[in-house]
Amino acid sequence: MSAVETAHAFACAGERLFGLISHPDEPGRWGAVIVVGGPQYRVGSHRQFVLLARALARDGIPTLRFDYRGMGDATGSRQPFTDIDADIRAAIDTLHAAYPNLDGVALWGLCDAASALCFYAAADARVRGLALANPWVRTEQGQSQAYVSHYYHQRLLSKSFWTKLFAGGINPVRAITEFFRHRARARTRRDEGALPDRMRQGLERYAGPILIMLSGDDLVAAEFKALIGTDPGWMTLARRCEIHAVPEATHTFSSSVWRDEVAHQTRDWIRRLGVQ
């Protein structure tokens, strides 16, 4: 059965945001808010956020997906993902107004929306869980490390790469030069206070459960995996996270199989929140 959905307009910093709540037939004690990464709006690539919200609602989880300022149907100037705390708070207020008896809310975000949740979560006691999909931790050093460990590794194992190389479609000198440039940059030290450090500090202030879902065929996910495998602070933090890999998935989980896997993992994780 499809979830019943209602549209909501709500205020934030003098602007109007728009969202939809997917309502369960029998709501449980936990809700979810899907925060959209940019440039994107509440439907999501391949209708991912629509399908995720409805899947959660079918499992008893009322779920709000919304446009923050400057995105989709919301008014105002587009906000950087580092400055949408007020938008997230307004969305949680809206879901709680519809379901005042909720015990807590899980926040779900993809890419830079996942990063935004790291900054927000510790400031709101209603947030009882974070689900982060392919978190954006981009730095020049991290991007180069992901290229070296993920992109070039995949190319060397790709039949199409060797076919193109022997056919003259790839300049080997340029390719080798690019590889060594990325390797040299990957070994440099990132600036203190860079995005990954600020995200980690935000999560260290947040005591609740964290689910991290990582695509197998995505440079953003590869950069994050390299970070939690090499940075001491992130290595410590990752030990209290539940990390789930979606092998071969693209950044936006573009197939129905990958989207269903993400929805299944999210549903099961929120169920477990209720028994902790």
VOGU-3710 file (C-alpha; in Angstrom, 3 decimals, decimal comma):
1> msavetahaf> 0,000/0,000/0,000  1,312/3,466/-0,873  1,851/5,892/1,972  -0,495/8,853/2,317  1,415/12,113/1,838  0,633/15,683/2,867  2,324/18,885/1,724  3,610/21,406/4,252  4,872/24,973/3,959  6,809/26,279/6,948
11> acagerlfgl> 8,871/29,305/7,909  12,624/29,569/8,242  14,584/32,817/8,721  11,896/34,852/6,958  11,591/32,433/4,022  9,158/29,624/3,214  10,262/26,029/2,926  8,232/23,244/1,366  8,129/19,566/2,221  6,038/16,424/2,169
21> ishpdepgrw> 5,354/14,030/5,018  4,809/10,365/4,171  2,353/9,064/6,769  2,242/5,457/8,033  -1,025/3,619/8,540  0,149/2,845/12,074  2,867/5,319/13,111  5,524/4,189/15,535  7,480/6,277/18,033  10,265/7,292/15,665
31> gavivvggpq> 10,265/9,718/12,755  12,753/10,561/10,018  13,743/13,719/8,191  15,508/13,429/4,833  17,857/16,371/4,269  18,635/16,988/0,624  22,132/17,513/-0,744  22,712/20,117/-3,407  22,122/20,890/-6,085  19,042/18,751/-5,550
41> yrvgshrqfv> 15,460/18,990/-4,283  13,060/16,872/-2,282  12,421/14,273/-5,011  16,076/13,249/-5,347  17,988/11,663/-8,192  16,023/8,767/-9,679  13,208/9,718/-7,239  15,351/8,280/-4,465  14,008/10,463/-1,643  10,398/9,852/-2,671
51> llaralardg> 10,921/6,101/-2,654  12,923/6,124/0,590  10,327/8,212/2,436  7,500/5,956/1,306  9,430/2,815/2,223  10,053/4,143/5,727  6,414/5,167/6,124  5,260/1,691/5,140  7,322/0,448/8,071  5,626/2,804/10,538
61> iptlrfdyrg> 8,122/5,690/10,337  6,589/9,097/9,485  9,098/10,779/7,182  9,524/14,363/6,020  11,531/15,329/2,924  11,868/19,017/2,168  13,518/21,804/0,191  15,772/24,087/2,198  16,237/27,764/1,368  17,016/28,456/-2,260
71> mgdatgsrqp> 16,344/24,858/-3,388  13,339/23,442/-5,220  10,170/25,321/-4,259  11,660/27,026/-1,185  12,138/30,782/-1,280  15,309/32,714/-0,504  18,908/32,486/-1,614  20,580/29,118/-1,826  22,446/28,328/1,362  25,788/26,512/1,563
81> ftdidadira> 25,460/23,106/3,203  27,526/24,413/6,120  24,760/26,910/6,963  21,422/25,069/6,933  21,023/24,444/10,669  17,946/26,675/10,780  16,374/24,800/7,861  16,930/21,411/9,493  15,499/22,645/12,783  12,404/24,030/11,039
91> aidtlhaayp> 11,868/20,688/9,297  12,112/18,746/12,570  9,673/21,230/14,155  7,236/20,540/11,301  7,428/16,769/11,687  6,997/17,059/15,468  3,973/19,315/14,991  2,379/16,543/12,914  3,528/13,806/15,322  3,962/15,388/18,782
101> nldgvalwgl> 4,418/12,034/20,551  7,580/10,984/18,741  10,361/9,697/20,976  13,003/10,886/18,563  13,953/11,678/14,991  16,555/10,104/12,722  18,178/12,407/10,170  19,146/11,020/6,754  21,443/12,788/4,302  23,370/12,079/1,104
111> cdaasalcfy> 26,698/13,693/0,154  26,948/17,291/1,443  23,623/16,878/3,265  25,309/14,127/5,285  28,080/16,617/6,051  25,507/19,199/7,149  24,052/16,701/9,619  27,453/16,349/11,274  27,362/20,070/12,101  23,753/20,077/13,326
121> aaadarvrgl> 23,071/16,887/15,274  24,679/17,701/18,630  22,656/20,922/18,977  19,215/19,262/18,981  18,242/16,670/21,616  15,417/15,418/19,377  17,981/13,941/16,973  18,434/10,363/18,139  20,249/8,933/15,105  22,172/9,962/11,979
131> alanpwvrte> 22,142/8,068/8,676  24,935/9,360/6,441  25,218/8,212/2,818  28,504/8,922/1,015  29,479/11,885/3,237  31,246/14,749/1,457  34,703/15,273/3,023  36,365/16,891/0,011  39,882/18,300/0,247  42,523/18,479/-2,483
141> qgqsqayvsh> 44,622/15,922/-0,632  41,697/13,583/-0,017  40,489/13,789/-3,597  43,944/12,881/-4,899  44,175/9,993/-2,449  40,820/8,705/-3,697  42,018/8,963/-7,296  45,149/6,974/-6,483  43,439/4,276/-4,406  40,155/3,980/-6,295
151> yyhqrllsks> 40,054/5,528/-9,762  43,450/4,410/-11,079  43,102/0,989/-9,498  39,797/0,479/-11,305  41,235/1,715/-14,597  44,133/-0,729/-14,471  41,672/-3,595/-13,979  39,387/-2,378/-16,760  39,522/-4,135/-20,133  38,210/-0,998/-21,840
161> fwtklfaggi> 41,157/1,017/-20,486  43,736/-1,330/-22,035  41,798/-1,533/-25,283  41,689/2,257/-25,503  45,371/2,527/-24,542  46,582/0,131/-27,250  44,278/1,797/-29,779  45,996/5,130/-29,109  43,015/6,688/-27,382  44,985/7,453/-24,211
171> npvraiteff> 48,188/9,474/-23,982  50,371/7,314/-21,654  52,748/10,153/-20,776  49,888/12,403/-19,745  48,238/9,581/-17,776  51,440/8,759/-15,882  52,130/12,443/-15,188  48,614/12,871/-13,816  48,990/9,793/-11,607  52,212/11,052/-10,009
181> rhrarartrr> 50,715/14,517/-9,536  47,800/13,018/-7,612  50,118/10,758/-5,615  52,304/13,699/-4,596  49,281/15,779/-3,571  47,816/12,842/-1,607  50,937/12,828/0,561  50,687/16,490/1,553  49,169/17,574/4,855  45,719/19,132/4,716
191> degalpdrmr> 45,108/22,527/6,312  44,105/22,518/9,967  40,380/23,095/10,369  39,510/21,667/6,957  36,036/20,248/6,300  36,804/16,684/7,534  38,134/18,049/10,835  35,055/20,206/11,435  32,753/17,311/10,604  34,595/15,014/12,990
201> qgleryagpi> 34,443/17,604/15,761  30,681/17,914/15,240  30,190/14,157/15,465  32,397/13,921/18,542  29,923/16,221/20,301  27,033/13,987/19,241  26,492/10,894/21,384  23,813/9,111/19,357  24,033/6,159/16,939  25,447/6,753/13,457
211> limlsgddlv> 24,832/4,684/10,323  27,170/5,254/7,372  26,348/3,818/3,923  29,069/3,852/1,264  28,808/3,188/-2,462  31,368/0,891/-4,073  31,747/2,872/-7,312  31,999/6,464/-6,117  34,958/8,786/-5,620  33,162/10,629/-2,792
221> aaefkaligt> 32,748/7,365/-0,902  36,316/6,357/-1,761  37,614/9,614/-0,296  35,643/9,019/2,889  36,891/5,423/3,175  40,476/6,636/2,782  39,862/9,226/5,505  38,565/6,743/8,089  41,418/4,415/7,221  44,241/6,924/7,699
231> dpgwmtlarr> 43,126/9,794/9,962  43,541/8,875/13,672  40,578/10,956/14,835  38,258/9,520/12,209  39,542/6,002/12,843  38,489/6,366/16,485  35,129/7,865/15,549  34,406/5,165/12,968  34,608/2,488/15,651  31,336/3,704/17,145
241> ceihavpeat> 29,589/3,907/13,756  27,733/1,182/11,913  29,223/1,139/8,408  27,460/-0,605/5,530  28,917/-1,002/2,031  26,744/-1,152/-1,078  29,098/-2,836/-3,566  29,210/-1,452/-7,111  26,643/1,255/-6,279  26,985/4,721/-7,806
251> htfsssvwrd> 27,004/7,927/-5,758  23,208/8,354/-5,935  22,349/4,620/-5,773  20,947/4,818/-9,284  19,498/1,293/-9,606  16,411/-0,060/-7,874  18,518/-2,799/-6,272  20,846/-0,250/-4,639  17,990/2,039/-3,582  16,150/-0,902/-2,032
261> evahqtrdwi> 19,322/-1,920/-0,167  19,684/1,595/1,271  16,017/1,666/2,284  16,313/-1,778/3,895  19,416/-0,803/5,854  17,824/2,469/6,989  14,571/0,784/8,092  16,372/-1,905/10,079  18,663/0,634/11,722  15,763/2,883/12,804
271> rrlgvq> 13,971/-0,165/14,212  17,026/-0,880/16,342  17,059/2,709/17,606  13,758/2,007/19,293  15,151/-0,784/21,439  18,358/0,896/22,614
//
